[in-house]
Amino acid sequence: MSINLDKPHRWKADIALSVDMYNDWFMKFAPTAFRETRIGVTEDVAKTLRRTRNLTDVTPALLRQYPGVLATLRMSTCPPIAVDRLVGLAGVPKNLVASMEKGRLPPHMPTAQLNAELEKIGALIERMADPDIFVWLVAKRTASKTEAHRAATIVADRLTNAEANPIIRNAQEKRQLASIGMWLEARGYTKLPEGMRYDSMPPGTYSFRLNVPVRIEGSTSTVNIPIDTAVMPLLAKAGELPLMIEAKSAGDFTNTNKRRKEEAQKVNQLRHTYGNGVRFLLFLCGYFDGGYLGYEAAEGIDWVWEHRIDDLAECGI
């Protein structure tokens, strides 16, 4: 039985209610999520400043020991340096910078070359350090405790602003999954640990972030695709696949239409592997317009709006 995909007469009203729900959440909780992240980032930046003697000693040894500080150092310059720009300005290999952004070093780069490249990065950072933030560098004196804290706060703001969308998206996803979990547990479901196998879920259970293997088309190989929530119905029969729910939120209409093919690709991989018996559902909150909904409906993908979460009952759970 379809829930929303074949009821376009309800879409316009639901879109408006969904946008209202997202905006209400954003106004109340997004600043908190952003602020909490910024506090943690400020502490990390302060550590980096201490390790670099307040940006006066960005050595290869430091960068070898703490490669993940590169993101902080890029935000400490005037202007802040993007990854690709750093590669060009410093004249260093792109794979080195990409690895450091992930908190590690390239495993096969010779030590002598690595030290030479890190020397270039350190010299560039020291040369381009923002004089309006690191005022002690211009005066060639030691930073005061207050000045160092103020600088850490400013750099942390730059880092947090650069990551604002992922921060908000992660906070919203956490809230959406919590809503699904509360709804299920109120109806007698038990949460399983993350990392469960999709084919070992007892009836009446659910799990978050479950990996499901799918076949690569034209190959015997398989890859795992992540599923936000898997639910094995209370009255499930032996061999039945769980209901797979993908939580989606969006703070603007443009982004959703860019991402709408992702769900179709995922469900097509599942159907290719497990047949048309796959049950896949979107759990939506935010800015999903008629174009997005029509695309998903054409792909045979149904959805439940978070503002009308009780529609989950129509899925047989």
C-alpha positions in Angstrom: 0.0 0.0 0.0 1.4 3.4 -1.0 1.6 6.1 1.7 2.3 9.4 -0.1 3.8 8.7 -3.5 0.4 8.3 -5.2 -1.3 11.2 -3.4 -0.1 14.4 -5.1 -3.1 16.3 -3.9 -1.6 16.2 -0.4 1.9 17.2 -1.4 1.6 21.0 -1.3 0.1 21.2 2.2 2.7 18.7 3.5 5.6 20.6 1.9 4.5 23.8 3.8 4.1 21.9 7.1 7.5 20.2 6.6 9.2 23.5 6.0 7.6 25.0 9.1 8.8 22.0 11.2 12.4 22.3 9.9 12.5 26.1 10.5 11.1 25.7 14.0 13.7 23.2 14.9 16.5 25.3 13.3 15.6 28.4 15.2 15.4 26.5 18.6 18.2 24.0 18.3 20.6 24.7 15.5 22.4 27.6 17.3 23.0 25.2 20.2 24.5 22.5 18.0 26.6 25.1 16.3 27.7 26.7 19.6 28.6 23.3 21.2 30.7 22.4 18.1 32.4 25.8 18.2 33.4 25.3 21.9 35.1 22.0 21.0 36.8 23.4 18.0 38.1 26.4 20.0 39.8 23.9 22.4 41.4 22.1 19.5 42.6 25.4 18.0 44.1 26.5 21.3 46.0 23.2 21.4 47.4 23.9 18.0 48.5 27.3 18.9 50.3 26.0 22.0 52.0 23.3 19.9 53.2 25.9 17.4 54.3 28.4 20.1 51.4 30.6 19.0 52.2 30.2 15.3 55.9 31.1 15.5 57.2 27.6 15.0 55.3 25.5 12.5 57.9 22.8 12.1 58.0 19.6 10.0 58.3 17.6 13.3 55.0 19.2 14.5 53.2 18.5 11.2 54.5 14.9 11.2 53.2 14.3 14.7 49.9 16.2 14.3 49.0 16.2 10.6 45.4 17.0 11.4 46.3 20.5 12.5 46.5 21.6 8.8 42.9 22.6 8.6 43.4 24.9 11.6 46.5 26.4 10.1 44.8 27.0 6.8 42.1 29.1 8.6 44.9 31.0 10.4 46.1 32.9 7.3 45.0 36.1 5.6 43.0 35.2 3.6 42.1 31.7 4.8 43.6 29.2 2.3 41.5 26.5 0.6 43.0 23.0 0.1 43.7 23.4 -3.6 45.1 26.9 -3.1 47.5 25.6 -0.5 48.8 22.9 -2.9 49.5 25.6 -5.5 51.0 28.2 -3.2 53.2 25.9 -1.3 54.1 23.8 -4.3 53.5 20.5 -2.5 51.8 17.2 -3.7 48.0 17.2 -3.6 48.0 13.7 -2.0 50.1 15.0 1.0 47.6 17.8 1.7 44.6 15.5 1.2 46.1 13.0 3.6 46.8 15.6 6.3 43.3 16.9 6.0 42.2 13.4 7.1 44.7 13.4 10.0 47.4 11.3 8.5 50.5 11.3 6.3 51.0 9.5 3.0 52.3 6.1 3.8 54.8 5.7 1.0 56.4 9.2 0.7 60.2 9.0 1.4 61.1 10.7 4.7 63.5 13.2 3.1 60.8 14.3 0.6 58.1 14.4 3.4 60.2 16.7 5.5 61.0 19.0 2.6 57.3 19.3 1.7 56.2 19.9 5.3 58.9 22.6 5.6 57.3 24.4 2.6 53.8 24.2 4.3 55.1 25.5 7.6 57.0 28.4 5.9 53.9 29.4 4.0 51.6 29.3 7.0 54.1 31.5 9.1 54.4 33.9 6.2 50.7 34.3 5.6 49.5 34.2 9.3 46.8 36.8 9.7 48.4 39.9 11.4 45.0 41.2 12.6 44.5 37.9 14.6 48.0 37.1 15.6 49.0 40.6 16.6 52.1 39.5 18.5 53.7 38.3 15.3 53.8 41.8 13.9 55.1 43.2 17.2 57.6 40.3 17.4 56.7 39.6 21.0 55.2 36.8 23.1 51.4 36.5 23.0 49.5 37.2 26.1 47.0 34.6 27.4 44.1 36.8 26.4 45.4 37.4 22.9 46.0 33.7 22.4 42.5 32.8 23.5 41.0 35.6 21.3 42.9 34.3 18.3 41.8 30.7 19.0 38.2 31.9 19.1 38.4 33.7 15.8 40.1 30.8 14.0 37.5 28.4 15.6 34.7 30.6 14.2 36.3 30.3 10.7 36.5 26.6 11.0 33.0 26.2 12.3 31.5 28.4 9.7 33.2 26.4 7.0 31.6 23.3 8.4 28.2 24.9 9.3 26.1 22.8 6.9 27.5 19.4 8.0 27.1 20.4 11.6 23.4 21.3 11.2 22.8 18.2 9.0 24.4 15.9 11.6 22.3 17.4 14.4 19.2 17.1 12.4 19.9 13.4 11.5 20.5 12.6 15.1 17.1 14.1 16.0 15.3 12.3 13.2 16.7 8.9 14.2 15.8 9.6 17.8 12.2 10.4 16.7 12.0 7.1 14.8 13.4 5.2 17.7 10.9 6.7 20.2 8.0 5.9 17.8 9.1 2.3 17.4 9.8 1.6 21.1 6.4 3.0 22.1 5.1 0.1 19.9 7.1 -2.6 21.5 10.3 -2.6 19.3 13.8 -3.2 20.7 16.9 -1.4 19.5 19.8 -3.6 18.4 23.4 -2.5 18.5 24.8 -0.7 15.5 26.7 -3.0 13.1 24.0 -5.8 13.1 23.6 -7.9 10.0 20.5 -7.2 8.0 19.6 -10.9 7.8 20.0 -11.6 11.6 17.4 -9.2 13.0 14.7 -10.9 15.1 11.1 -9.7 14.6 10.2 -6.6 16.6 13.7 -5.1 16.5 15.3 -2.1 14.8 18.9 -0.9 14.2 20.5 2.4 13.1 23.3 2.7 10.5 23.1 -0.8 9.2 25.3 -1.9 6.3 23.6 -4.0 3.6 25.7 -5.7 0.9 24.6 -5.2 -2.7 26.0 -6.6 -5.9 27.9 -4.4 -8.3 26.1 -4.7 -11.6 28.1 -6.8 -14.1 30.3 -8.2 -11.4 30.3 -10.9 -8.7 31.7 -8.4 -6.2 29.6 -6.7 -3.5 29.8 -3.4 -1.6 28.1 -2.3 1.5 25.6 0.5 1.4 24.6 2.2 4.7 20.9 2.3 5.8 19.9 4.8 8.4 17.3 2.6 10.0 16.3 -1.0 9.5 13.1 -2.3 11.1 12.1 -6.0 11.3 8.3 -6.0 11.7 6.8 -7.6 14.8 5.0 -10.2 12.6 7.9 -10.7 10.2 8.1 -14.1 8.5 11.3 -16.2 8.2 13.6 -14.8 5.5 11.8 -11.4 5.3 13.9 -8.3 4.6 13.7 -5.5 7.1 12.0 -2.2 6.2 14.8 0.2 5.3 14.3 3.9 6.2 16.5 6.7 4.9 16.3 9.9 7.1 16.5 13.0 4.9 16.4 16.7 6.0 17.1 19.8 4.0 17.3 23.5 4.7 16.7 24.7 1.2 15.0 23.5 -2.0 18.1 23.7 -4.2 20.1 21.1 -2.3 17.4 18.5 -2.4 17.0 18.5 -6.1 20.8 18.1 -6.5 20.7 15.1 -4.2 17.5 13.4 -5.4 19.3 10.8 -7.6 21.1 9.4 -4.5 18.1 7.7 -3.2 17.1 6.3 -6.6 20.6 4.8 -7.1 20.5 3.2 -3.6 17.1 1.6 -4.0 18.0 0.4 -7.5 21.1 -1.3 -6.1 19.0 -3.0 -3.4 16.4 -4.2 -5.9 19.1 -5.5 -8.3 20.4 -7.6 -5.4 17.3 -8.6 -3.5 14.5 -8.2 -6.0 11.3 -6.1 -6.0 10.4 -7.2 -2.5 12.8 -4.6 -1.1 10.9 -2.1 1.1 12.6 1.3 1.1 11.2 4.4 2.6 12.2 8.1 3.0 11.7 9.9 6.2 11.5 13.6 5.3 11.8 16.9 7.1 12.4 20.3 5.6 12.5 21.7 2.1 11.4 18.9 -0.3 9.4 20.4 -3.2 7.1 18.9 -5.8 9.9 18.3 -8.2 11.8 16.2 -5.7 8.7 14.3 -4.6 7.7 13.6 -8.2 11.1 12.3 -9.1 11.1 9.9 -6.1 7.5 8.8 -6.9 8.5 8.0 -10.5 11.3 5.8 -9.1 8.7 4.0 -7.0 10.1 5.4 -3.7 7.6 6.2 -1.0 8.0 8.5 2.0 6.7 9.5 5.4 6.8 13.1 6.6 8.2 13.6 10.0 5.4 16.0 10.9 3.0 13.0 10.3 5.2 10.2 11.8 2.3 8.0 12.6 2.1 7.2 8.9 4.8 4.7 9.6 2.1 2.4 10.9 0.9 2.0 7.3 4.2 0.2 6.5 3.2 -2.8 8.5 5.4 -2.0 11.5 
